[in-house]
Amino acid sequence: MERKTDKIIDYLRNHPVDTNIEIADALKFDKELVRKQISLFKARGWIQVTYENKVRTIIVKKEDPKSMVEYKKEIFTEMLPTLLSDFEETTSIQERNMVAKMIFRVLENL
């Protein structure tokens, strides 16, 4: 289940100029909760808020967790052929065990 924090961040990515009331109405959250969360996001550096002609624009700087997961999977996928090759080339039991452990770690993350 997605947390309220994540829902607000995702909403802000797609609606950077919405007011706190519009965000609260769209997500069916209390407007005070939205206000506090946006203040917290600013303090943590997750968002950048700018104003132009009395219109607030919120730029989300926090990394999208979905894209980070995909990025990590790509890296693990690229590592796997090299580790399999290393496993085949090892001659000692200790080296094979060490490489096998690395392979299992990579597979757990795919």
DONU-256156 format. One line per field, with one value per residue: residue number from 1; residue in three letters; x, y, z of N, C-alpha, C in turn. Coordinates in steps of 0.1 Angstrom, whole numbers, always signed. Layout:
BEGIN
nr [NUM/...]
rest [ALA/...]
nu [X/...]
nv [Y/...]
nw [Z/...]
cau [X/...]
cav [Y/...]
caw [Z/...]
cu [X/...]
cv [Y/...]
cw [Z/...]
END
This chain:
BEGIN
nr [1/2/3/4/5/6/7/8/9/10/11/12/13/14/15/16/17/18/19/20/21/22/23/24/25/26/27/28/29/30/31/32/33/34/35/36/37/38/39/40/41/42/43/44/45/46/47/48/49/50/51/52/53/54/55/56/57/58/59/60/61/62/63/64/65/66/67/68/69/70/71/72/73/74/75/76/77/78/79/80/81/82/83/84/85/86/87/88/89/90/91/92/93/94/95/96/97/98/99/100/101/102/103/104/105/106/107/108/109/110]
rest [MET/GLU/ARG/LYS/THR/ASP/LYS/ILE/ILE/ASP/TYR/LEU/ARG/ASN/HIS/PRO/VAL/ASP/THR/ASN/ILE/GLU/ILE/ALA/ASP/ALA/LEU/LYS/PHE/ASP/LYS/GLU/LEU/VAL/ARG/LYS/GLN/ILE/SER/LEU/PHE/LYS/ALA/ARG/GLY/TRP/ILE/GLN/VAL/THR/TYR/GLU/ASN/LYS/VAL/ARG/THR/ILE/ILE/VAL/LYS/LYS/GLU/ASP/PRO/LYS/SER/MET/VAL/GLU/TYR/LYS/LYS/GLU/ILE/PHE/THR/GLU/MET/LEU/PRO/THR/LEU/LEU/SER/ASP/PHE/GLU/GLU/THR/THR/SER/ILE/GLN/GLU/ARG/ASN/MET/VAL/ALA/LYS/MET/ILE/PHE/ARG/VAL/LEU/GLU/ASN/LEU]
nu [+8/+5/+21/+9/+27/+42/+21/+14/+39/+40/+17/+24/+45/+31/+13/+23/+16/-7/-28/-26/-52/-64/-47/-53/-80/-80/-66/-81/-73/-67/-65/-47/-29/-17/-5/+14/+29/+41/+56/+74/+86/+99/+118/+133/+145/+133/+116/+114/+103/+89/+79/+59/+44/+24/+18/+24/+49/+59/+88/+97/+123/+131/+141/+123/+111/+103/+117/+143/+144/+141/+165/+184/+179/+186/+214/+221/+213/+232/+255/+253/+261/+289/+296/+287/+305/+329/+325/+325/+352/+367/+389/+393/+376/+370/+370/+349/+328/+327/+321/+297/+281/+279/+265/+241/+232/+229/+208/+188/+181/+169]
nv [-12/+22/+49/+80/+101/+93/+93/+120/+132/+119/+130/+157/+156/+154/+175/+203/+229/+230/+241/+237/+231/+220/+198/+184/+179/+163/+141/+133/+140/+156/+191/+204/+184/+181/+206/+205/+183/+193/+214/+199/+184/+204/+212/+189/+189/+177/+188/+217/+250/+275/+308/+326/+354/+352/+325/+294/+270/+237/+218/+186/+170/+147/+115/+92/+63/+41/+44/+41/+15/+1/+10/-2/-29/-31/-27/-50/-70/-65/-72/-100/-118/-115/-124/-151/-160/-157/-176/-199/-199/-201/-220/-230/-243/-224/-200/-205/-208/-181/-166/-178/-170/-143/-143/-154/-132/-112/-124/-124/-98/-92]
nw [+0/-8/+8/+24/+21/-3/-21/-22/-31/-57/-68/-69/-88/-111/-111/-107/-101/-86/-59/-22/-14/-37/-40/-17/-20/-44/-36/-15/+11/+43/+43/+60/+66/+41/+38/+59/+51/+27/+37/+52/+31/+18/+38/+40/+15/-6/-24/-45/-42/-61/-70/-93/-106/-86/-86/-74/-80/-78/-78/-79/-63/-52/-57/-78/-65/-80/-104/-95/-86/-110/-122/-106/-110/-137/-135/-119/-137/-158/-144/-140/-163/-163/-137/-139/-159/-145/-125/-139/-147/-124/-103/-78/-49/-29/-43/-61/-43/-33/-56/-63/-41/-46/-70/-62/-46/-65/-80/-61/-61/-85]
cau [+0/+13/+20/+4/+39/+44/+10/+16/+50/+36/+7/+32/+52/+22/+5/+33/+11/-19/-28/-28/-66/-66/-40/-61/-93/-78/-62/-90/-66/-70/-56/-36/-19/-10/+4/+25/+38/+48/+66/+84/+93/+109/+128/+142/+151/+127/+110/+118/+91/+92/+66/+60/+30/+16/+15/+34/+53/+67/+96/+100/+137/+132/+141/+112/+115/+101/+129/+155/+143/+144/+179/+192/+177/+195/+228/+222/+212/+245/+265/+251/+269/+303/+297/+286/+318/+339/+322/+330/+367/+373/+395/+393/+363/+367/+366/+336/+318/+326/+314/+283/+274/+277/+255/+228/+229/+224/+196/+178/+177/+162]
cav [+0/+34/+58/+93/+108/+89/+98/+135/+134/+115/+140/+169/+154/+156/+187/+212/+243/+229/+246/+227/+226/+212/+185/+177/+174/+153/+129/+130/+141/+168/+202/+207/+173/+184/+218/+201/+175/+201/+221/+188/+181/+216/+211/+177/+191/+168/+197/+231/+258/+288/+316/+336/+360/+346/+311/+285/+258/+228/+209/+174/+167/+134/+104/+83/+50/+32/+44/+36/+0/-3/+13/-12/-41/-30/-29/-64/-77/-64/-79/-114/-126/-115/-133/-165/-163/-158/-188/-210/-199/-204/-234/-235/-244/-212/-190/-208/-204/-167/-161/-183/-161/-130/-146/-155/-119/-106/-130/-120/-84/-91]
caw [+0/-10/+19/+20/+16/-16/-29/-24/-40/-70/-73/-72/-100/-123/-109/-99/-98/-78/-45/-12/-13/-48/-38/-7/-26/-54/-29/-3/+24/+50/+37/+70/+64/+28/+41/+68/+43/+18/+45/+55/+19/+16/+48/+36/+2/-16/-34/-46/-45/-67/-72/-104/-108/-75/-89/-68/-88/-70/-85/-71/-65/-46/-67/-79/-61/-91/-114/-88/-86/-124/-125/-98/-117/-149/-131/-116/-150/-165/-136/-140/-172/-158/-126/-144/-165/-134/-118/-148/-148/-111/-102/-64/-42/-22/-53/-66/-33/-32/-68/-62/-32/-53/-80/-55/-41/-77/-84/-51/-64/-98]
cu [+9/+10/+15/+15/+41/+33/+11/+27/+46/+26/+15/+40/+43/+13/+13/+27/-2/-17/-29/-42/-69/-59/-49/-74/-91/-74/-71/-83/-70/-60/-45/-25/-10/+0/+16/+35/+47/+59/+78/+92/+103/+121/+138/+149/+145/+120/+116/+106/+95/+78/+69/+46/+20/+11/+27/+37/+62/+74/+100/+115/+140/+131/+129/+116/+113/+113/+142/+155/+146/+159/+187/+191/+185/+209/+230/+222/+225/+256/+265/+260/+284/+305/+296/+299/+329/+337/+327/+346/+374/+378/+394/+379/+360/+363/+352/+325/+316/+318/+299/+275/+270/+265/+241/+223/+223/+210/+184/+173/+171/+147]
cv [+12/+44/+72/+102/+106/+94/+113/+138/+130/+125/+153/+168/+157/+168/+197/+225/+242/+235/+234/+222/+217/+198/+177/+171/+162/+140/+124/+130/+155/+179/+205/+196/+177/+196/+213/+192/+183/+209/+211/+185/+192/+215/+200/+179/+183/+176/+211/+239/+272/+295/+326/+340/+353/+332/+303/+273/+250/+218/+198/+170/+153/+124/+95/+69/+40/+32/+39/+21/-5/-1/+2/-26/-42/-33/-44/-73/-77/-71/-94/-122/-126/-124/-148/-169/-165/-172/-200/-211/-202/-218/-239/-235/-230/-201/-192/-205/-189/-161/-166/-174/-148/-132/-147/-141/-111/-111/-126/-106/-82/-93]
cw [+0/+2/+14/+15/+1/-26/-32/-33/-54/-76/-77/-85/-112/-122/-101/-95/-90/-64/-35/-12/-25/-46/-28/-12/-36/-47/-17/+10/+30/+45/+47/+68/+51/+31/+49/+60/+33/+25/+49/+43/+16/+25/+45/+23/-9/-27/-34/-50/-50/-69/-84/-107/-98/-77/-83/-78/-79/-79/-76/-74/-60/-57/-67/-76/-72/-101/-108/-88/-100/-127/-118/-105/-130/-146/-127/-128/-158/-157/-138/-150/-168/-147/-130/-151/-155/-127/-126/-149/-135/-110/-88/-59/-36/-31/-58/-56/-32/-44/-67/-52/-38/-63/-73/-50/-53/-80/-74/-54/-77/-97]
END
